[in-house]
Amino acid sequence: MKEKIVMPLWTCCLFIVVMNTTMFNVSLPVIIRDLQITSDLGSWVISSYSIGYALSTVIYSRLSDRIPVRKLVTVGLLILGCSSVLGLFAHNFALLLTTRILQSAGAGVMAGLGLVIASRYIPVERRGAALALISSGSAMAFGLGPIVGGLISEYMGWNGLFAITVLVLLALPVLLYFLPRETVNKEQPFDLTGALLTIVNATTLLVAITQRSWIWLVIGIVSLATHILYIRKARLPFVNPQVFRTPGFTRLIIIGFCVLVVNLGNLFLMPLVLADLYHRSALAIGLLIAPGAIISAFCTRYVGRWIDRYGNMRFMLIGQCMLAAVLVLFMLGLDQSALIITGGYVFFSPALSASMASLNNEASRVLPRNQIGSGMGLLQLIQFFGGSVSVAVCGLLLHAIPGVTLQEAYHVVYGCLLVVCLISLGLTLWHSKATSVSNRDLTYVPSGR
């Protein structure tokens, strides 16, 4: 494999895929106004992509054990590119939502297979640099996404955002030429039933929350119970139950869920606050949010070194304490000045990067080597599901609280995010203490016979 060509091009495609979320965040107020929909419906533009992206990421990763990477890349990028062409003509909410779901079904191929091709075809002595390059693509997408989204929405309209993701079709022939040719591994089964049940679980529960439907909630619970029974009988299930028996991993899953609830909830709320309370344009919103994301991208290159030097738990605690402090600032002072959002996000975004990097590193540390693939995939799925639920619930709460103005509703919703952050911080303290006790027990050597 020509890694000097494949990895930079892969990073560019991943940059576009990740930016496809942040671009729509800053353009969401314009979409809501143009399509004349409510905030809770508008939240589906973000949450549908997030949950679909998470599900497809895990599915592509698991399929790579059986199906050649070149075929998966072809399918994924064609789905993403062609659905983006459709999005250029999406002038109603139904077509827009359909397009975003189709986009997410293809987008996961870049995140899901980046680690796979690096692990398979790049020597250990150069693998770290390759993975760092991929990570930098994601970090820069969060930094430039708000500016790009604001510019395009301001001068081309929000449908123009889909033109960016069409560009992945240009990369496809080059990737197919330089990616290695593999054969189908028929001996490695893929649990299609388990994958479908996972999709049904995530979708029905999300619909139940957003629609406040008891019927969908019952369907979601029944599908979840069915999936649990299936996992107990399946030989190689899509969701590996062994990971839940790893000490501390369940705590890390809940922490990851909470952190993504806080992150995507805040990314959903900030553009709406700037549009509703300060009447900023999409371009102005992007420029106000971008400094924090750019600083976070700059810090990414140092965070990994600091975590290796000082440990995961220290940065998980520091990061979440900073997140909580910023949420307190937003809850109490977001109506004082638009610069409160800018200044707060300058600290929020790097704190989030530190929290997520140390969390993922801690998860890879506690998982046995033979469970890292399935465990990390499950962790990513739960994290993105948390973000999707957060966006949907925040959209509902803005219009579902009786007797309060929209300005007061923003304070309440930020208060809810603060509660979630404090729960996550408490679990992190618990995990830190449990880890210290476990390490002390392992190093203790009893005297005598």
Secondary structure by P-SEA (a helix, b strand, c coil): cccccaaaaaaaaaaaaaaaaaaaaaaaaaaaaaacccaaaaaaacaaaaaaaaaaaaaaaaacccccaaaaaaaaaaaaaaaaaaaaacccaaaaaaaaaaaaaaaacccccaaaaaaccccccaaaaaaaaaaaaaaaaaaaaaaaaaaaaaccccccccccccccccaaaaaaacccccccccccccaaaaaaaaaaaaaaaaaaaaaccaaaaaaaaaaaaaaaaaaacccccccccccccccaaaaaaaaaaaaaaaaaaaaacaaaaaaacccccaaaaaaaaaaaaaaaaaacccaaaaaaaccaaaaaaaaaaaaaaaaaaaaccccccaaaaaaaaaaaaaaaaaaaaaaaaaaaaaccccaaaaaaaaaaaaaaaaaaaaaaaaaaaacccccccaaaaaaaaaaaaaaaaaaaaaaaaaaaaaaaaaaaaaacccccc
